[in-house]
């Protein structure tokens, strides 16, 4: 027997806190009866649960979360004195960041407990696009833009060709199909410039949209299906 709000969280419907709100709003049924009180426990093997008329089952316990990572957090699961992205997520199952954004970078970060998908999106042999908006300390010239698009040398190895669009005198958009450590910052440094802000807006088929900094949400079923099709799983 487990508490109803924990069951909703474990099934990937919402956070435990949000589950409590749904219960208070009368949107949760157990065995066709609306439950509004806290502390109700259920047996996942025998009780039926619905949220807003939709059945909830543990069969859908894979979790997919999109986070708009704010500056100052590291993409790690390890605790300590450092602020980590998991501090921003209110779920009861273990999820892992897919790839990394360094501490000073912001934007789209995917977290999941699907190990196969995690592997397919992070292993270097599987190419997928990542899109960023980059602001630089000094103006970025057309020659610099061309160099970034063609590839620059990092540790004696050229970066892959990239798609680059100008957004302003000190700002550009870049689409990469690789992800070396602090790659964009290092690429800009080879041009004698410096990145002052780096923001990821897209990862494969996922777009950040208007999700506010520091906020997170579960992926929609359509987004999960699109992501799995993209990864051929």
C-alpha positions in Angstrom: 0.0 0.0 0.0 1.4 3.4 -0.9 0.0 7.0 -0.6 -2.0 8.1 -3.6 0.2 11.2 -4.3 3.3 9.0 -4.3 1.7 6.6 -6.7 0.9 9.5 -9.1 4.5 10.6 -8.9 6.0 7.1 -9.4 3.8 6.6 -12.4 5.2 9.8 -14.0 1.9 11.7 -14.0 3.2 14.7 -12.0 5.3 15.6 -8.9 4.1 14.5 -5.5 3.3 18.2 -4.7 1.3 18.5 -7.8 -0.5 15.3 -7.1 -1.7 16.7 -3.7 -3.1 19.7 -5.6 -4.9 17.4 -8.1 -6.4 15.5 -5.2 -7.6 18.6 -3.5 -9.2 19.8 -6.7 -11.2 16.6 -7.0 -9.6 15.5 -10.2 -8.4 12.1 -8.9 -10.6 9.0 -8.6 -9.8 5.7 -6.8 -12.1 2.8 -7.8 -14.5 5.3 -9.4 -14.7 7.4 -6.3 -13.4 11.0 -6.1 -10.8 11.4 -3.4 -10.2 14.8 -1.9 -8.5 13.9 1.4 -4.8 13.5 2.0 -3.3 10.3 3.3 -5.3 7.9 1.2 -3.3 4.7 0.4 -3.9 2.4 -2.5 -2.8 -1.0 -3.6 -1.4 -0.6 -7.2 -2.1 -4.2 -7.9 -5.8 -4.1 -7.3 -7.0 -0.5 -7.2 -7.9 1.6 -10.2 -6.8 5.2 -10.3 -7.9 8.0 -12.7 -6.7 11.6 -13.2 -9.1 13.9 -15.1 -10.8 10.8 -16.4 -7.6 9.2 -17.7 -6.4 5.9 -16.2 -3.0 5.8 -14.4 -0.9 2.7 -14.5 2.7 1.9 -13.4 3.3 0.4 -16.8 4.0 4.0 -17.9 6.6 4.6 -15.3 9.3 5.8 -17.7 10.0 9.4 -16.9 10.9 12.1 -19.4 11.5 15.6 -18.1 12.4 18.9 -19.8 14.2 21.5 -17.7 15.2 25.0 -18.6 18.5 24.9 -16.7 19.4 28.2 -15.0 22.9 29.5 -14.6 24.8 28.3 -11.6 23.7 24.6 -11.6 25.8 21.7 -12.8 24.4 18.7 -14.8 25.2 16.1 -12.3 23.5 13.6 -10.0 26.1 14.0 -7.2 25.3 16.0 -4.1 27.7 18.1 -2.1 28.1 21.8 -1.7 27.4 22.4 -5.4 24.0 23.1 -6.8 22.9 20.4 -9.1 20.0 20.2 -11.6 18.3 17.4 -9.6 17.7 20.0 -6.9 15.2 21.7 -9.2 13.2 18.5 -10.0 10.5 17.2 -7.7 10.1 13.5 -8.6 10.4 10.3 -6.6 12.2 8.1 -9.1 15.9 8.5 -10.1 16.4 10.3 -13.3 19.6 11.2 -15.1 20.6 14.3 -17.2 21.0 13.4 -20.9 24.3 15.1 -21.8 25.6 18.2 -20.0 25.3 21.9 -19.9 28.2 23.5 -18.0 27.5 25.5 -14.8 27.3 28.9 -16.6 25.2 27.7 -19.5 21.4 27.7 -19.6 18.6 26.1 -21.5 17.1 22.8 -22.5 18.2 19.7 -20.5 16.4 16.4 -20.8 16.3 14.1 -17.8 15.0 10.5 -17.9 15.2 7.0 -16.3 15.1 5.3 -19.7 18.7 4.0 -19.9 18.4 2.9 -23.6 17.3 6.3 -24.7 19.9 8.0 -22.5 22.6 5.9 -24.2 21.4 6.6 -27.7 21.3 10.4 -27.1 24.7 10.7 -25.4 27.0 8.2 -27.1 29.4 9.9 -29.6 28.6 7.4 -32.3 24.9 8.5 -32.5 24.6 11.9 -34.1 21.8 14.3 -33.2 21.5 18.1 -33.5 21.8 20.5 -30.6 21.0 24.1 -31.1 22.3 27.1 -29.1 22.1 30.8 -29.0 25.6 32.3 -28.2 26.5 35.8 -27.0 30.1 36.9 -27.2 32.2 39.5 -25.4 33.5 41.1 -28.7 31.7 41.5 -32.0 31.7 38.3 -34.1 32.9 38.9 -37.7 31.7 37.2 -40.9 35.1 35.6 -41.1 34.6 34.2 -37.6 31.1 32.9 -38.5 32.6 31.1 -41.5 35.3 29.6 -39.4 32.8 28.2 -36.9 30.7 26.8 -39.7 33.7 25.1 -41.4 35.3 23.8 -38.2 38.2 24.9 -36.0 41.0 22.9 -34.4 40.5 21.8 -30.8 43.4 19.8 -29.3 44.7 19.0 -32.8 41.4 17.7 -34.1 39.0 19.7 -36.2 35.4 20.2 -35.1 32.7 19.0 -37.5 31.1 21.4 -39.9 28.2 23.3 -38.2 25.3 25.4 -39.2 25.7 29.0 -38.0 23.3 32.0 -38.3 23.9 35.6 -37.2 21.5 37.0 -34.6 23.3 40.3 -34.0 26.8 41.9 -33.8 27.6 39.9 -30.7 25.2 37.0 -31.0 24.8 33.9 -33.2 22.9 30.7 -33.4 24.8 27.4 -34.0 23.7 23.8 -34.6 26.1 21.1 -33.7 26.1 17.3 -34.2 28.9 16.6 -31.7 29.4 17.5 -28.1 33.0 17.8 -26.9 33.6 19.2 -23.4 32.8 23.0 -23.4 33.0 22.8 -27.2 31.3 26.1 -28.2 33.2 28.1 -25.6 36.5 26.6 -26.8 35.7 27.2 -30.4 35.0 30.9 -29.8 38.2 31.2 -27.8 40.2 30.0 -30.9 38.9 33.2 -32.6 40.3 35.4 -29.8 36.8 36.0 -28.4 34.9 34.9 -25.3 31.4 33.5 -24.7 29.4 35.5 -22.2 26.2 33.6 -22.4 25.3 30.1 -23.9 21.7 29.0 -24.1 20.5 25.7 -25.6 17.1 25.9 -27.4 16.8 22.5 -29.0 18.0 18.9 -28.6 17.2 16.5 -31.4 13.4 16.8 -31.9 12.8 18.6 -28.6 12.3 22.4 -28.5 12.5 24.4 -25.3 9.7 26.8 -26.2 8.6 29.2 -23.6 9.5 27.2 -20.5 10.7 29.7 -17.9 14.3 29.5 -16.4 14.4 27.0 -13.5 11.1 25.4 -14.5 10.5 21.9 -15.6 7.7 19.8 -17.1 7.0 16.2 -18.2 7.3 15.6 -21.9 3.9 15.1 -23.6 3.1 11.7 -25.0 3.6 13.1 -28.6 7.1 14.4 -27.6 8.0 11.0 -26.1 6.8 9.2 -29.2 8.7 11.6 -31.5 11.9 11.1 -29.4 11.6 7.3 -29.5 11.1 7.4 -33.3 14.1 9.6 -33.6 16.2 7.1 -31.6 14.6 4.1 -33.4 13.3 2.5 -30.2 
